[in-house]
Amino acid sequence: MYELFLFGFYIAMFLAGMSVLRIGLFNMSGAALKTFLSKVTDKPWKGFIAGTIFTGILQSSSAVMVMTVGLVSAGSLTFPQTIGIILGTNIGSTLTAEFMSFTLDRWIIPGVICGALLCFMPKVLPRSLGMTLIGISAIFAAMGGFKTLSTPIAAYPAIQTLISYIEGQMSYALLAGIALTALIHSSSVTIGIAMSFLMNGELSVSSAIIIMLGSNIGTCITGYMASIGSGRQAAFTAYAHIWLNVLGVAAFLPFVDLLERTAAFFTENEATQLAHASVIFNILTSLAVLPFARQFSTYILWVHRANMKK
């Protein structure tokens, strides 16, 4: 039981690290993000590039989605303008998984110390950099904790049963990714946990990839919750995010083995294979939809407009 409480503590540390990192990065580069988004999304490909860059900067597709829903609700963006941003956020979010596949354990304590010293500086830029360093250090400390605890936690009978279900049936792995991500509102944490179990041999690469695919659906819950009570256009944006990820996952599920082999072509490291699989999935799905962004938005309106109150 002690290991489970400690594992929960590391999840909280990871989420806190992501929040601190996001605040630091936003303070350094995000003051004009909302204005910029509202000005450069007249064409889907522009929104696509903006969504990719800003999600990479903020290390959170959920943060950019909430911001986008807010802009739509305020009338600064129309629903069709958001399609490119949504497609871009899916690609930008993969940078976090790639980032987590590195091992920087020896830099955790120096990062915290340097970050703390910078936070006492009078100017905004060094303080923001300090927060960024502290956030990164917390993320890697949490990842180290996940890796250390994955073996003892996997020894619990209930966890062993869950892992056997996940390894035995694709649907359980997918549901695990969806449920965990929806519960903690972070696909990055879900992928980080899957990565730690993968590195210790508790999960196969294919099961970890399916969990990653499920996390792409689970992360839609944040944007959907932000859209509640924010008007029809904001709701359409949330529905578009859900449809994109559900259809993308459905299209890729029959080809998980091919996705695994493709990722393995680039590296033998299994944790990096999972990160690469996330990149490949999100790039292919987003690029497949991008040329049909306007038709996709029309489809969302056709499906959902009749069932929504004005």
C-alpha positions as CSV (number, residue, x, y, z in Angstrom):
1,M,0.0,0.0,0.0
2,Y,2.9,2.3,0.7
3,E,4.1,2.0,-2.9
4,L,0.6,3.1,-4.2
5,F,0.6,6.2,-2.0
6,L,4.1,7.0,-3.2
7,F,3.1,6.4,-6.8
8,G,0.2,8.8,-6.3
9,F,2.6,11.4,-4.9
10,Y,4.8,11.1,-8.0
11,I,1.7,11.6,-10.2
12,A,1.0,14.8,-8.2
13,M,4.6,15.8,-8.6
14,F,4.5,15.2,-12.4
15,L,1.3,17.3,-12.7
16,A,2.7,20.1,-10.5
17,G,5.9,20.0,-12.6
18,M,3.9,20.3,-15.8
19,S,2.0,23.2,-14.3
20,V,5.1,25.1,-13.2
21,L,6.8,24.4,-16.5
22,R,3.8,25.7,-18.4
23,I,3.6,28.9,-16.3
24,G,7.3,29.5,-16.8
25,L,7.2,29.0,-20.6
26,F,4.0,31.0,-20.9
27,N,5.5,33.9,-19.0
28,M,8.5,33.9,-21.4
29,S,6.6,33.6,-24.6
30,G,2.9,33.5,-24.1
31,A,1.8,37.1,-23.4
32,A,0.7,37.6,-27.0
33,L,-0.4,34.0,-27.7
34,K,-4.1,34.7,-27.6
35,T,-3.8,37.8,-29.9
36,F,-1.5,35.9,-32.3
37,L,-3.9,32.9,-32.5
38,S,-6.8,35.1,-33.3
39,K,-4.9,36.8,-36.1
40,V,-3.2,33.9,-37.9
41,T,-6.0,31.3,-38.1
42,D,-7.7,32.6,-41.3
43,K,-6.4,29.5,-43.1
44,P,-6.3,26.0,-41.6
45,W,-2.6,25.5,-42.4
46,K,-1.8,28.6,-40.4
47,G,-3.8,27.4,-37.4
48,F,-2.1,24.0,-37.8
49,I,1.4,25.6,-37.5
50,A,0.3,27.9,-34.7
51,G,-1.3,25.0,-32.7
52,T,1.8,22.8,-33.2
53,I,4.3,25.6,-32.0
54,F,2.2,26.8,-29.1
55,T,1.5,23.3,-27.8
56,G,5.2,22.6,-28.1
57,I,6.0,25.8,-26.1
58,L,3.4,25.2,-23.4
59,Q,4.0,21.4,-23.3
60,S,0.2,20.8,-23.1
61,S,-2.4,20.2,-25.7
62,S,-5.1,20.6,-23.0
63,A,-3.8,24.1,-22.2
64,V,-4.0,25.2,-25.9
65,M,-7.4,23.6,-26.3
66,V,-8.8,25.4,-23.2
67,M,-7.4,28.6,-24.6
68,T,-8.9,28.0,-28.0
69,V,-12.3,27.2,-26.5
70,G,-12.1,30.4,-24.5
71,L,-11.3,32.4,-27.7
72,V,-14.2,30.9,-29.5
73,S,-16.5,31.6,-26.6
74,A,-15.4,35.2,-26.5
75,G,-16.0,35.5,-30.3
76,S,-12.3,36.1,-31.2
77,L,-12.3,32.9,-33.2
78,T,-15.0,31.0,-35.2
79,F,-15.3,27.3,-35.0
80,P,-13.9,26.6,-38.5
81,Q,-10.8,28.5,-37.6
82,T,-10.1,26.1,-34.7
83,I,-9.7,23.0,-36.9
84,G,-6.1,23.8,-37.8
85,I,-5.3,24.6,-34.2
86,I,-6.7,21.3,-33.0
87,L,-4.7,19.3,-35.6
88,G,-1.6,21.2,-34.6
89,T,-2.1,20.6,-30.8
90,N,-2.0,16.8,-31.4
91,I,1.4,17.1,-33.0
92,G,2.8,19.6,-30.5
93,S,1.8,17.4,-27.6
94,T,4.1,14.6,-28.8
95,L,7.2,16.7,-27.9
96,T,6.5,15.9,-24.3
97,A,6.7,12.2,-24.9
98,E,9.9,12.6,-26.8
99,F,11.2,14.8,-24.0
100,M,10.4,12.2,-21.3
101,S,12.3,9.4,-23.2
102,F,15.6,11.1,-22.2
103,T,17.4,10.3,-19.0
104,L,18.4,13.4,-17.1
105,D,18.4,12.1,-13.5
106,R,21.8,13.5,-12.6
107,W,20.6,17.0,-13.5
108,I,17.5,17.0,-11.3
109,I,19.0,18.5,-8.1
110,P,21.2,21.1,-10.0
111,G,18.1,22.0,-12.0
112,V,16.1,22.6,-8.9
113,I,18.9,24.7,-7.2
114,C,19.5,26.8,-10.3
115,G,15.8,27.3,-10.8
116,A,15.3,28.3,-7.2
117,L,18.1,30.9,-7.4
118,L,16.7,32.3,-10.7
119,C,13.3,32.7,-9.1
120,F,14.7,35.3,-6.7
121,M,15.9,37.4,-9.6
122,P,14.0,40.8,-10.0
123,K,13.3,40.4,-13.8
124,V,10.5,38.4,-15.3
125,L,12.6,36.5,-17.8
126,P,15.1,34.8,-15.3
127,R,12.2,34.1,-12.9
128,S,10.3,32.4,-15.7
129,L,13.4,30.5,-16.7
130,G,13.8,29.4,-13.1
131,M,10.2,28.1,-13.0
132,T,10.9,26.2,-16.2
133,L,13.9,24.5,-14.7
134,I,12.1,23.6,-11.6
135,G,9.2,22.2,-13.6
136,I,11.5,20.1,-15.8
137,S,13.3,18.8,-12.7
138,A,10.0,17.8,-11.1
139,I,8.9,15.9,-14.2
140,F,12.1,13.9,-14.4
141,A,12.1,13.2,-10.7
142,A,8.5,11.9,-11.1
143,M,9.6,9.8,-14.0
144,G,12.4,8.3,-11.9
145,G,9.8,7.6,-9.2
146,F,7.5,5.8,-11.7
147,K,10.4,3.7,-12.9
148,T,11.5,2.7,-9.4
149,L,8.0,1.9,-8.3
150,S,6.7,0.1,-11.4
151,T,8.1,-3.3,-10.4
152,P,6.8,-3.4,-6.8
153,I,3.4,-2.0,-7.9
154,A,3.2,-4.6,-10.7
155,A,3.6,-7.3,-8.0
156,Y,0.2,-6.4,-6.5
157,P,-2.3,-9.1,-7.4
158,A,-4.9,-6.5,-8.6
159,I,-2.2,-4.8,-10.8
160,Q,-1.0,-8.1,-12.1
161,T,-4.6,-9.0,-13.1
162,L,-5.0,-5.6,-14.8
163,I,-1.7,-6.0,-16.7
164,S,-2.8,-9.5,-17.8
165,Y,-6.0,-8.0,-19.1
166,I,-4.2,-5.2,-20.9
167,E,-1.7,-7.6,-22.4
168,G,-4.4,-10.1,-23.4
169,Q,-6.9,-7.8,-25.0
170,M,-6.5,-4.6,-27.0
171,S,-9.8,-3.1,-25.6
172,Y,-8.6,-3.2,-22.0
173,A,-5.3,-1.4,-22.9
174,L,-7.3,1.2,-24.8
175,L,-9.8,1.7,-22.0
176,A,-7.0,2.0,-19.5
177,G,-5.4,4.8,-21.5
178,I,-8.7,6.6,-21.9
179,A,-9.8,6.3,-18.2
180,L,-6.5,7.2,-16.6
181,T,-6.1,10.3,-18.9
182,A,-9.7,11.4,-18.3
183,L,-9.2,11.0,-14.6
184,I,-6.0,13.0,-14.2
185,H,-6.5,15.3,-17.2
186,S,-3.0,14.6,-18.6
187,S,-2.0,12.3,-21.5
188,S,1.6,13.1,-20.6
189,V,1.3,11.4,-17.2
190,T,-0.4,8.4,-18.8
191,I,2.3,8.0,-21.3
192,G,5.0,8.6,-18.6
193,I,3.5,5.8,-16.5
194,A,3.2,3.4,-19.5
195,M,6.8,4.3,-20.4
196,S,8.1,3.4,-16.9
197,F,6.3,0.1,-16.9
198,L,7.6,-0.5,-20.4
199,M,11.2,0.2,-19.4
200,N,11.0,-2.3,-16.5
201,G,9.5,-5.0,-18.7
202,E,6.1,-5.0,-17.1
203,L,4.4,-3.9,-20.4
204,S,5.0,-4.8,-24.0
205,V,5.6,-2.1,-26.6
206,S,2.3,-2.9,-28.4
207,S,0.3,-2.6,-25.2
208,A,2.0,0.7,-24.3
209,I,1.2,2.0,-27.8
210,I,-2.5,1.1,-27.4
211,I,-2.5,2.9,-24.0
212,M,-1.0,5.9,-25.7
213,L,-3.7,5.8,-28.3
214,G,-6.3,5.7,-25.6
215,S,-4.7,8.7,-23.9
216,N,-5.3,10.7,-27.1
217,I,-9.1,10.1,-26.6
218,G,-9.0,10.6,-22.8
219,T,-7.3,14.0,-23.2
220,C,-10.4,15.3,-25.0
221,I,-12.2,15.5,-21.7
222,T,-10.5,18.8,-20.7
223,G,-11.5,20.7,-23.8
224,Y,-15.1,19.3,-23.5
225,M,-15.4,20.4,-19.9
226,A,-14.1,23.8,-20.8
227,S,-16.8,24.1,-23.5
228,I,-19.7,23.4,-21.1
229,G,-21.8,26.6,-20.9
230,S,-19.5,28.5,-23.3
231,G,-21.8,28.5,-26.3
232,R,-22.4,26.5,-29.4
233,Q,-19.2,27.4,-31.2
234,A,-17.1,26.4,-28.3
235,A,-19.0,23.1,-28.1
236,F,-18.4,22.4,-31.8
237,T,-14.7,22.9,-31.1
238,A,-14.7,20.4,-28.3
239,Y,-16.7,17.9,-30.5
240,A,-14.2,18.3,-33.3
241,H,-11.3,17.5,-31.0
242,I,-13.2,14.4,-29.9
243,W,-14.1,13.2,-33.4
244,L,-10.5,13.8,-34.7
245,N,-9.0,11.6,-31.9
246,V,-11.6,8.9,-31.9
247,L,-11.5,8.5,-35.7
248,G,-7.7,8.6,-35.7
249,V,-7.4,5.9,-33.0
250,A,-10.0,3.7,-34.8
251,A,-8.0,4.0,-38.0
252,F,-4.7,3.0,-36.3
253,L,-5.9,0.2,-34.0
254,P,-5.7,-2.5,-36.7
255,F,-2.2,-1.4,-37.5
256,V,-0.6,-1.3,-34.0
257,D,1.9,-4.0,-35.0
258,L,3.0,-1.9,-38.1
259,L,3.2,1.2,-35.9
260,E,5.4,-0.7,-33.4
261,R,7.7,-2.0,-36.2
262,T,8.0,1.5,-37.7
263,A,8.9,3.0,-34.4
264,A,11.4,0.2,-33.8
265,F,13.1,1.0,-37.1
266,F,14.4,4.3,-35.7
267,T,15.6,3.0,-32.3
268,E,16.0,-0.1,-30.1
269,N,15.1,1.8,-26.9
270,E,11.6,0.7,-26.1
271,A,10.7,4.0,-24.2
272,T,11.8,6.0,-27.3
273,Q,9.8,3.6,-29.5
274,L,6.7,4.6,-27.6
275,A,7.5,8.3,-28.0
276,H,8.2,7.8,-31.7
277,A,4.9,5.9,-32.1
278,S,3.0,8.9,-30.6
279,V,4.7,11.2,-33.0
280,I,4.0,9.0,-36.1
281,F,0.3,8.5,-35.1
282,N,-0.4,12.2,-34.5
283,I,1.5,13.5,-37.5
284,L,-0.3,11.0,-39.9
285,T,-3.7,11.6,-38.5
286,S,-3.4,15.4,-38.5
287,L,-1.8,15.6,-42.0
288,A,-4.6,13.3,-43.3
289,V,-7.3,15.6,-42.1
290,L,-5.6,19.0,-42.8
291,P,-6.4,19.2,-46.5
292,F,-10.1,18.5,-45.6
293,A,-10.3,20.9,-42.6
294,R,-13.2,22.9,-44.0
295,Q,-15.1,19.7,-45.0
296,F,-14.4,18.3,-41.5
297,S,-15.8,21.4,-39.8
298,T,-18.9,21.2,-42.0
299,Y,-19.3,17.5,-41.0
300,I,-19.1,18.4,-37.3
301,L,-21.7,21.1,-37.8
302,W,-24.0,18.7,-39.7
303,V,-23.7,16.1,-37.0
304,H,-24.1,18.2,-33.9
305,R,-26.0,21.4,-34.9
306,A,-29.4,19.8,-35.0
307,N,-29.0,18.4,-31.4
308,M,-27.9,21.6,-29.8
309,K,-30.0,24.5,-28.5
310,K,-29.4,27.9,-30.0
